[in-house]
């Protein structure tokens, strides 16, 4: 009997080894089946094209009704714009508050990477006109006086972007950047404190494919904590991610995307967990969370996203008739960025890395192919998401974990 059990043990071990080898072979075969378009072109021409979007909207006040009364528009019989709004508000352009914030982040990120970019003077002018002490004093006064339901204004997505903007400026070795970071610091400090309280209050995550997605927003916050060393908030993010997502399994990838998504709930969570776990622990967690890359449930990530289907006009009246849904175009860039983060977080030599990197390139190219067709509802923010992808791609996402070298818990 003991001999039989020993033989059985050896056979099971061998079968497991054969299965693992078979899986690796399937991964390699799937990689061969994918298109290999090469990375999208990204040079001075592309950077200028992306920069044109925030430069064109930062000074354009939010329309009536887009932001609740009190921030920019006051209601006294008929809507009236806040007197001297450009002296008491900083983020009043680009369709909505969070888009004004992430557009400012985009301009700072561009000029940091390319200080001689042709639009550098224009970017510096935006920094001066929007980020003066009186502007941030006005923002802080507005936020700290909000009560009731209104107190959730721009929480959590706008909060996450404000912190990411501050981190970008804080690490910019430039007099204009350091001046602006100093001005923004009181608002960033208040937002950081509020975000910690928000995370502690969460009993379950928000898993939708739009702004309040908990994993998406915590990823932006981790960019900030890495740049600034805010350990209190970093610890809160790590603990919350582990508490909310640590036992998750079998994400419903086949149900994505939902019309109107600009983020993949499954990939956003996978990317976040890659940043809070050790590579070895993450690889095991990912085995149970995402289906095998060659499985039917995973195939939709390599397919083109239909950004037009069913979009005659949305029920809110905010889509421009006949144009693709801008969110679904942005989904390509968000998927691409998530795939790169996942690839960077896995142990070196994991056979899935090459597949995730290829899918990042495929989705990035699909996003660029459609970015010009989205109309104003896309141009005020799509370039920001393109740059999120480019920053990771340009940093060299080739299977090393340098970019994801946060302290692992």
C-alpha positions in Angstrom: 0.0 0.0 0.0 2.8 2.4 0.9 4.5 1.6 -2.4 1.3 2.3 -4.2 0.8 5.6 -2.4 4.4 6.6 -3.2 3.9 5.8 -6.9 0.6 7.8 -6.8 2.3 10.8 -5.2 5.0 10.8 -7.9 2.4 10.4 -10.7 0.3 13.4 -9.3 3.4 15.5 -9.0 4.4 14.6 -12.6 0.9 15.3 -13.8 1.0 18.7 -12.2 4.3 19.4 -13.9 2.9 18.3 -17.3 -0.2 20.5 -16.8 2.0 23.5 -16.0 4.1 22.9 -19.1 0.9 22.5 -21.2 -0.4 25.9 -19.8 2.9 27.6 -20.8 2.6 26.1 -24.3 -1.0 27.4 -24.6 0.2 30.8 -23.4 2.9 30.9 -26.1 0.4 29.7 -28.8 -2.0 32.5 -27.8 0.7 35.1 -28.0 1.5 33.9 -31.5 -2.2 34.3 -32.5 -2.3 38.0 -31.4 -1.6 40.8 -33.8 1.8 42.4 -33.3 1.3 46.0 -34.4 4.3 47.5 -32.6 4.0 50.4 -30.2 2.1 53.5 -31.4 4.2 56.4 -32.6 5.0 58.7 -29.7 7.2 61.7 -30.5 7.1 65.5 -30.5 4.2 65.6 -32.9 2.1 63.2 -30.8 3.0 65.1 -27.5 1.9 68.4 -29.1 -1.3 66.9 -30.3 -2.1 65.6 -26.8 -1.1 68.9 -25.1 -3.6 70.8 -27.3 -6.5 69.2 -25.5 -6.0 70.6 -22.0 -4.6 73.9 -23.3 -7.8 74.3 -25.2 -10.2 73.7 -22.3 -8.5 74.8 -19.0 -9.8 78.4 -19.3 -13.2 77.4 -20.6 -15.6 77.6 -17.6 -17.9 74.7 -16.8 -21.3 75.0 -18.5 -24.4 75.7 -16.4 -25.7 72.5 -14.8 -22.5 70.4 -15.2 -21.2 71.2 -11.7 -23.7 71.7 -8.8 -24.6 75.3 -8.0 -22.2 76.9 -5.6 -18.9 76.0 -7.1 -19.0 78.1 -10.2 -22.6 79.0 -11.0 -24.8 80.7 -8.5 -28.6 80.6 -8.8 -30.6 83.7 -8.1 -33.6 83.5 -10.4 -31.3 82.5 -13.3 -27.8 81.0 -13.2 -25.0 83.6 -12.7 -21.4 82.8 -12.8 -19.3 83.4 -9.7 -17.9 86.9 -9.7 -14.1 86.8 -10.3 -14.2 83.0 -10.5 -10.8 83.0 -12.0 -9.4 84.5 -8.8 -11.2 82.2 -6.4 -11.3 78.9 -8.2 -8.4 76.9 -9.7 -10.2 74.1 -11.6 -13.1 75.7 -13.4 -12.4 74.5 -17.0 -12.5 71.3 -19.1 -16.2 70.4 -18.7 -16.0 69.4 -15.0 -13.8 69.7 -11.9 -11.9 66.5 -12.1 -11.2 66.9 -15.8 -9.7 70.3 -15.1 -7.5 68.7 -12.4 -6.3 65.8 -14.6 -5.7 68.1 -17.5 -3.4 70.2 -15.3 -1.7 66.9 -14.3 -1.2 66.0 -18.0 0.4 69.4 -18.8 2.8 69.1 -15.9 3.7 65.5 -16.8 4.4 66.5 -20.4 6.6 69.4 -19.6 8.5 67.4 -17.0 9.3 64.7 -19.6 10.0 67.3 -22.4 11.0 70.7 -20.9 11.6 72.1 -24.4 8.2 71.1 -25.8 6.9 74.0 -28.0 3.9 74.7 -25.8 6.0 74.9 -22.6 5.4 78.7 -22.3 1.6 78.2 -22.6 1.7 75.4 -20.0 3.6 77.7 -17.6 1.0 80.5 -18.2 -1.8 78.1 -17.2 0.1 77.1 -14.1 0.5 80.8 -13.1 -3.1 81.8 -13.9 -4.8 78.8 -12.1 -2.5 78.1 -9.2 -2.2 81.2 -7.1 -2.7 81.2 -3.4 -6.1 83.0 -3.7 -7.3 80.4 -6.1 -6.5 77.5 -3.8 -7.8 79.4 -0.8 -11.1 79.6 -2.7 -11.1 75.9 -3.5 -10.3 74.9 0.1 -13.0 77.2 1.5 -15.5 75.7 -0.9 -14.7 72.1 -0.1 -14.5 72.6 3.7 -17.9 74.2 3.9 -19.8 71.5 2.0 -22.5 69.8 4.0 -24.8 66.8 3.7 -24.9 65.0 0.4 -23.0 67.9 -1.2 -20.0 67.0 1.0 -19.2 64.1 -1.4 -18.5 66.5 -4.2 -15.7 64.9 -6.4 -15.1 62.2 -3.9 -13.3 59.8 -4.5 -12.3 60.3 -8.2 -11.6 64.0 -8.1 -9.7 63.6 -4.8 -7.5 61.0 -6.3 -6.6 63.2 -9.3 -5.9 66.2 -7.0 -3.4 64.1 -5.1 -1.8 62.8 -8.3 -1.5 66.3 -9.6 0.2 67.4 -6.3 2.6 64.5 -6.4 3.6 65.4 -10.0 4.3 69.0 -9.1 6.1 68.1 -5.9 8.6 66.0 -7.8 9.2 68.6 -10.6 12.6 70.1 -10.1 11.5 73.5 -11.5 10.9 76.9 -9.9 7.4 77.1 -11.4 6.6 73.6 -10.2 7.8 74.1 -6.7 5.9 77.4 -6.4 2.7 75.7 -7.6 3.3 72.7 -5.3 3.6 75.0 -2.3 0.4 76.8 -3.2 -1.5 73.5 -3.7 -0.2 71.8 -0.6 -2.9 72.9 1.9 -5.6 71.5 -0.4 -3.7 68.3 -1.0 -3.1 67.8 2.7 -6.8 68.3 3.5 -7.8 65.9 0.6 -5.3 63.3 1.8 -6.8 63.3 5.3 -10.3 63.0 3.9 -9.3 60.2 1.6 -7.9 58.2 4.6 -11.3 58.6 6.3 -13.1 57.6 3.2 -11.1 54.4 2.8 -11.7 53.5 6.4 -15.4 53.9 5.9 -15.6 51.5 3.0 -17.4 48.2 3.8 -17.2 47.0 0.2 -15.6 48.3 -3.0 -17.3 50.1 -5.8 -16.7 47.9 -8.9 -18.3 49.9 -11.7 -16.3 50.9 -14.8 -16.5 54.6 -14.2 -15.3 57.4 -11.8 -16.1 55.9 -8.4 -14.3 52.6 -9.0 -12.4 52.0 -5.8 -9.4 50.2 -7.3 -9.0 52.7 -10.1 -8.9 55.6 -7.7 -6.6 53.9 -5.2 -4.1 53.3 -8.1 -4.0 57.1 -8.7 -3.5 57.7 -5.0 -0.6 55.2 -4.9 1.1 57.3 -7.6 0.9 60.3 -5.2 2.1 58.4 -2.1 5.1 57.0 -4.1 6.1 60.6 -5.1 5.5 62.3 -1.8 6.1 59.6 0.9 2.7 60.0 2.4 3.0 56.9 4.5 -0.3 57.4 6.4 -2.3 57.3 3.1 -0.1 54.6 1.5 -0.8 52.3 4.5 -4.5 53.0 4.3 -4.5 52.1 0.6 -2.6 48.9 1.2 -4.7 47.8 4.1 -8.0 48.7 2.3 -6.9 46.9 -0.9 -6.0 43.8 1.1 -9.2 43.9 3.1 -11.5 44.5 0.1 -9.8 42.4 -2.6 -7.4 39.9 -1.0 -9.9 37.0 -1.2 -11.4 37.8 -4.6 -11.5 35.1 -7.2 -12.8 34.5 -10.7 -13.5 38.1 -11.9 -16.3 38.2 -14.5 -14.1 39.3 -17.5 -16.6 38.0 -20.0 -19.2 40.6 -18.8 -16.9 43.5 -19.8 -17.3 46.1 -21.2 -20.5 47.7 -20.1 -21.6 50.5 -22.4 -20.2 53.7 -21.1 -17.2 52.2 -19.2 -13.9 53.9 -19.4 -12.2 51.5 -17.0 -12.1 47.7 -16.7 -13.2 46.7 -13.2 -11.3 43.4 -13.4 -8.1 44.9 -14.8 -8.2 47.9 -12.5 -8.3 45.6 -9.5 -5.6 43.3 -10.8 -3.3 46.3 -11.5 -3.9 47.7 -8.0 -3.2 44.3 -6.3 0.0 44.0 -8.2 1.2 47.2 -6.5 0.4 46.0 -2.9 1.6 42.4 -3.0 4.9 40.7 -3.4 5.5 39.4 -7.0 5.3 35.7 -5.8 2.1 36.3 -3.8 0.6 38.3 -6.6 1.2 35.6 -9.2 -0.8 33.1 -7.1 -3.6 35.6 -6.4 -3.8 36.5 -10.1 -4.1 32.8 -11.0 -7.3 32.7 -9.1 -8.6 36.1 -10.1 -8.1 36.4 -13.9 -8.9 33.5 -16.2 -6.0 32.0 -18.3 -5.0 34.4 -21.0 -5.8 31.7 -23.7 -9.3 31.0 -22.3 -12.5 32.1 -23.9 -13.4 34.3 -20.9 -10.2 36.4 -21.6 -10.5 36.8 -25.4 -12.5 40.1 -25.4 -9.4 42.0 -24.1 -7.7 41.5 -27.5 -10.8 42.5 -29.5 -11.6 46.0 -30.8 -14.1 47.8 -28.6 -17.3 48.8 -30.4 -17.5 52.5 -29.3 -20.5 53.3 -31.5 -23.0 50.5 -31.2 -26.3 51.7 -29.7 -25.1 55.2 -29.3 -27.7 57.3 -31.2 -28.0 59.6 -28.2 -27.7 58.7 -24.5 -30.5 59.3 -22.0 -28.8 62.2 -20.2 -28.5 64.2 -23.4 -24.8 64.7 -22.8 -23.5 62.7 -25.8 -23.1 64.4 -29.1 -25.3 62.6 -31.6 -23.5 60.4 -34.1 -20.2 60.4 -32.3 -18.6 57.3 -30.7 -18.9 57.0 -26.9 -15.9 58.7 -25.6 -15.7 56.5 -22.5 -15.3 53.4 -24.5 -12.4 55.0 -26.4 -10.8 55.8 -23.1 -11.3 52.2 -22.0 -8.6 51.2 -24.5 -6.0 53.4 -22.9 -7.0 52.4 -19.4 -6.8 48.7 -20.3 -3.4 49.3 -21.9 -2.1 51.0 -18.7 -3.5 48.3 -16.5 -1.9 45.5 -18.6 1.5 47.2 -18.3 1.1 47.5 -14.5 0.1 43.9 -14.2 3.1 42.8 -16.4 5.5 44.8 -14.3 4.1 43.3 -11.1 4.6 39.6 -11.9 7.8 37.7 -11.1 10.5 37.9 -13.8 10.0 35.1 -16.3 6.3 34.6 -15.8 5.1 33.5 -19.3 2.0 35.8 -19.1 4.1 39.0 -19.1 4.6 38.9 -22.9 0.9 38.5 -23.5 -0.1 41.3 -21.2 2.5 43.6 -22.8 1.2 42.7 -26.3 -2.4 43.4 -25.2 -1.3 46.7 -23.9 0.1 47.7 -27.3 -3.0 46.4 -29.1 -5.3 48.4 -26.8 -3.1 51.5 -27.0 -3.2 51.5 -30.8 -6.9 51.0 -30.8 -7.3 54.0 -28.6 -5.2 56.2 -30.8 -7.1 55.0 -33.9 -10.3 56.5 -32.4 -9.2 59.4 -30.2 -9.9 62.0 -32.8 -13.5 60.9 -33.4 -14.8 61.5 -29.9 -15.8 65.2 -30.1 -15.6 67.6 -27.1 -16.9 65.0 -24.7 -13.7 63.1 -25.4 -11.1 65.7 -26.1 -11.3 67.3 -22.6 -10.0 64.1 -21.0 -9.0 61.3 -23.4 -5.5 62.8 -23.9 -4.9 62.4 -20.2 -5.6 58.7 -20.4 -3.4 58.3 -23.4 -0.6 59.9 -21.4 -1.2 57.5 -18.5 -0.5 54.7 -20.9 2.4 56.4 -22.6 4.2 57.2 -19.3 4.2 53.5 -18.4 5.1 52.5 -22.0 7.9 55.0 -22.2 9.3 53.9 -18.8 10.1 50.6 -20.4 7.4 48.0 -19.4 9.4 45.0 -20.5 8.9 42.5 -17.7 11.0 44.2 -15.0 9.5 45.4 -11.8 11.4 48.7 -11.4 8.4 50.9 -12.1 6.3 49.0 -9.5 8.9 49.1 -6.8 6.6 50.3 -4.0 7.0 48.9 -0.5 5.2 45.5 -0.6 3.0 44.5 2.2 
